[in-house]
């Protein structure tokens, strides 16, 4: 065991001494995750979504203005448009249209219809926030109507002034929102880019620097020289795998720490279980470490090994959902994703980050990754030739 640790630590030292490797380990994953997170939008918890809402008031009555006033609040950015500005609402993501005669119709007891128009393909979280705010405003208005009608009595006349004069009490019931179980929304923004880039770059380092170093040591004779030391072939093989694993551990630890800091400093949502995310990525590291050793064992030229590593990483990143959510692809591609480790890693990470699950609920993904780790380790131990 001591020989395995010694070989692994030496490989870690050699990798960390390479400035280019360090940049690919730490800086570039953050740059790519930030870029794609900003491009795809989002990045907060689904429960913290903010909705923009345009309001076109064709009535301009005291009751319609009171309704609009109640729409303003946390989670909603309100943009009031006059009827003559109706055309501008077409450029809005979502718009609430209050019909003419709304106030008189409400006072007379006639049913009124508010129309919420929204563009297809917009944020589902923001749409839910807007709808919830509209329902809350309507409920407040109904409450005023009931109290004003009660004060007026059966023979009294219900007026807009009397309705608006009713003071709204503080809410007796407050609602706290949190993620419970698998969400129906598709991960976007940083919720997609952070796990996607982490999974891709951890594999990229193992299949480029890791594979190239193994290939170089084979061609230069370093592995043969290790045989002269008091170590067994198994020590050398597992020491090389452990070396790739240690490099991934350092990379993963740095990325998770940066994610936690970004969450606290900028509100970038990385889920409620960052420690479990770290543990899951460590299991994923146990998958890619022997894969890198296998690639280096099969390809003698270090440059070619690195090139093949890049190609394999890009293919598995694309098919495994690192570039886009697997929730938007066809059923065929979803099945393909379950044949490769990146697909299982992304599914399980989305469960932790976006869908409010924990590792205990994600046993299938954990077992799949563990199976990949065992299979790749067996393949690596049989592929790496030292003599």
N, C-alpha and C positions, 0 to 999 in steps of 0.2 A: 504494500500500500504506500509506503514511504517513497518508493521509486516512482510510482504513478504520480504522486503529488509533486515530486521534484521535477519530473518531465513536464507536467502541466503548468507549473509556475514558471518554468523557463520559457515555454511557448508564450505565455501571457506577457512576460517581460519583453520578449522580442517583438510582439505585436504592438505593445504600448510604446515601444521606442520608435516606431514608425509614425511620423507625423501625419502622413497621408491616411494611414489606417485609423488613427485617432479621430481625424476629421470625419471619415466615413462612419465611424462608430457613434459619434455624438452629434456633431454640428449639423451634418447633412440631413439626418432624420428629423431634427427639429425644424430645419428650414423647409423641407418638403411638407411636413405635417402642418406647419403654419400656413404655407402657401395654399395647399389644397383645402385646408380648413376655412380660410377666408374666401376662396373661390366658391366653395360649395355652400357657404353660409351656415348659419346655426352655430352651434358650439356650446350652448347652455343646456341646462336640464330641460326636458320637455315641459316640466311644470313651471318653468320660468319664462316661457315664451311671451313675447310682446307682439301685439297685433296692431297694425295700422288700419284705421276705419274711417272712410269718408262718409259724411252724412249729407244727403240732399233733402232739404226741408221744403216741400211744396206747400206746406200749410202756414208756417210761421205764426202759429198761435201760441198763447201762453202755455198750453199743455205740451205742444211739440217742443217748445224751448226748454220746458222743465225736463222732458224726456232726454233731450240732448245733454242737459247739464248732468243728469244722472249717469250718462254713458261715460263721462270723463272719469278716469280713475286709474289705478295701478294696472299695468299690463296692456293698456290701450292708448294708442296715439291717435287723437281725433283730428279730423280735417273737415271743417264745415264748408259746404258748397251751397251757394245760392242756386235757385232753379235755373237761372240763365247760364250757370256754369255747369249744367248737367253733362255737357260733352266732356268736361274735364274728368268726370267720374269714370269714364271709360279707360282712363290711364291708371286708375287706382286698382290696387290688388283686390279690395273688397269695398262695397258701398252699401249703406243702408238708406233706403228711399222711404221717406214719410209722405204719404199721399195728401193731396189737398182735401180739406174738410175733416182732417183727422181729429182736431180738437172738438168741433161741434158734434161729430159722430160719437166720440167717446162720452160726451156729456149727455147725449140723447139715448145712450145705451145700445147704439148700433155697433155691430162687430166691425173692427178695423183690421186691415192687413198691412203689415210692414214687410217690405221686400228687401232681402239681403242678397245682393249680387256679388259674385266672386269669380275670379278667373280660375280656370281649371289648372291643376298642377301646383297650386300654391301650398304654403306650409299648412299642414293639417293641425299642428299644435296651435298656431296663431289663429286659425279659423275657429277652433274650439274656444279659445280665450275670448274672441270677439262675440261669439254666440252666447257664451256664458254672461258676458257683460250686458248684452242686449236683454237677455232674460231677466237679469237682476234689475235693470232700469225699468222694464215693464212691470215687474213685481212691485217695485217701489211706487210707481204711478197708480197701480191698482190699489195698493194700501192707502194712498192718499184719497182716492175716490171713495173707498169704503168708509173711511173715517169722516170725510166731508159729508157724504150722504147721510150717515148716522147723525151728525151734528145738525143737519138741515131738517131732519124729521121727514115723515111721510108726505107732508104737504109742502115742504120747502122746495126751493128752486136750487138746483145744483149749478154752481158757476165755476168758471176756471179760476177766478180769484180766490174763491173759498177752498178749492182743491190745493192751489199752490200755497195757501196760507198755512196749510197743515205742516207742522214741523216733523221732519223725519227723525225718529228715534235712532239711537245708535243700534247697530245690528246686535240682536240677542244671540244669534248663531253665527259663528265664523267657520269657514271651511279651510282646512289645511290640506294641501295637495302633495302627494308623493307618488313615486312609481311603485305599483304593486303588480308583480307578475309580468308576463311578456306584453310589451306595448305593441300596438298595431301600426305605429308610425315607423317610417323608414329612417334609419340613422343617417344624418347628414352632418355637414360642417365638421367640427373637430371630433364629434362622436364617431365619425367615419375615418377621418384622416389620421388621428392619433393612433388607434390600434392598427390601421392599415399600414402606415409607414413603419411602425415598430415591428410588425410581423415581417414586412418586406426587407427591412435593413438588417434585422438579426439574421435572416437567411442569407442575405447578400454577402455579409461579412464572412459567414461560415463557408459559403460556396465559392468565394473569390480568394480572399486572403488565406482562409483556412486550407482550401484545396491547393492553392498555389504553393503554400509553404510545405505541405506534405509532398507534393510533386517535386519541389526543389530539393528537399532532403533526400528523396529517393535517388534522384539523378546525380547529386553531389556525393553520395556515399555516406552522408551523416547517419542515416538509419543503420547502415551496416556497421559503422563504428560504435553505435550504441550496443550492438550485440557483444562487443568485447568487454563491456562493463558488466558488473555483477547484477544484471537485470534479465528477466525472462522476456520472451517474445510477447507474452500476454501483458506484461508491465508496459512495454513500449506501445503496444496497440491502444490499450486503455489510457495510457498517459497522454497520447496524442488526442484521443477523443476528449479526455478531461481538459486538455489545453484549449480545445475549441469551445468547450462548455464554459470554462472560466472566462474567456474573452466575452462570450455572450452574456454571462452573469454581470460583468462590469458594465457592459453596454446597457442591459436592461435596467439595472439599478439606477444608472444615471438618468435614463429616459423617464423612469417612473418618478424619481425625485423631482425632475424638472416639471413633470405633469402635475404633481401635487402643489408645487410652488405656483405654477400658472393658474391652477384652480383657485388658490387663495388670493393671488394678486390680481388676476384678470377675470375670474369667474368662469374660466374654461372648464366645462364639465367633463370629468373623467370617471364618473360613477361614484358610488358610495363605498366601494371596497377596493381602494388602491393597493392594499397589501395582498388581497386575493388576485388582483391583476398581476402583481409582481410574481406571485407563486405560479400562476398559470403560464406566464411567459418563461419562467424557469423550466417548466415542463416542456414547453415548446423548444427551448434551447437544447434540451436533451434529445430532441428530434433532429435538429439541424446539425448538431455537432458531429455525430457519426456520418451524416450525409456528406459533409464537407470532407471528412477523411476518406470516404469511399470514392469520391470524385477525384481526389488527389492520388489515390492508389491506382485508379484505372487509367489516368492520363499522365504520360511521362513528362510532357512539356508544361512548365509552370504557367506560361502565358496562355496556352490553349486551355489549360485547366481553369484559369480565371475567366476566360471568355465563355467557356461552356457554363461556368457557374453563374455568370450574369444572365445568359439566355434562360437557363432553368429557373432562376429566381424570377425573372420578368414573366415567364409563362405561368408559373405557379402563383405569382402575385395577382395576375389578371384573372386567372380561373378561380382563385381562392377568395376573391372579394376584397383584396387590398386596395384596389383602385376605385371600385364602386360597390355599393351594397349588394349582397347576394339576393336581397329581397326584391330587386328590380329585374333580375335576369330570368330566363326561361327555366322551366322545370328540368330540361335536359342539362343545362349548365349547373343548376343546383345539385343535380346528381353527380356531375363530374367533380364539383367542389368537395364532395364527400369522399373522393378517392385520393385526395392529396392533403397533406398536413396543414397547408395554409387555410384551406376551407374550414377545417375543424377549429383551427385557432381563431379565425375571425368569427365564426358562429358563437364560440364560447365567450370571446371577448365582448361581443355585442350583448350577450346575455348578462354579463357582469356590468357593463357600462351603461347600456341604453335600455335594457329591459328589466332592471331591478332584481335580477336573480343573484344567487350566490353559488359558490363552488359545489355545495351540497346538492343543488338542483341541476347541476350541469355534469353529472357523472358520466353521461354518454360521451360527451366531448373529451373529458379527461381520460377515459378508458381508450378512446380512439387515438389520442396523442401518445398515451403510454404504449399502445400497441405499435405505433410508428417508431417510437424510440427504441423499443426492443428489436424490432425487425431490422432497422437501419444499423443498430449496433452489431447484430449478428453478421450482416452483410459486410460492414466495415472490417470486422475482425478476420473475416475470410478473404477479403480483397487486398488488405495491406500486406505486401511482401517485403520482408526485411533482408533476406539472404541474397 
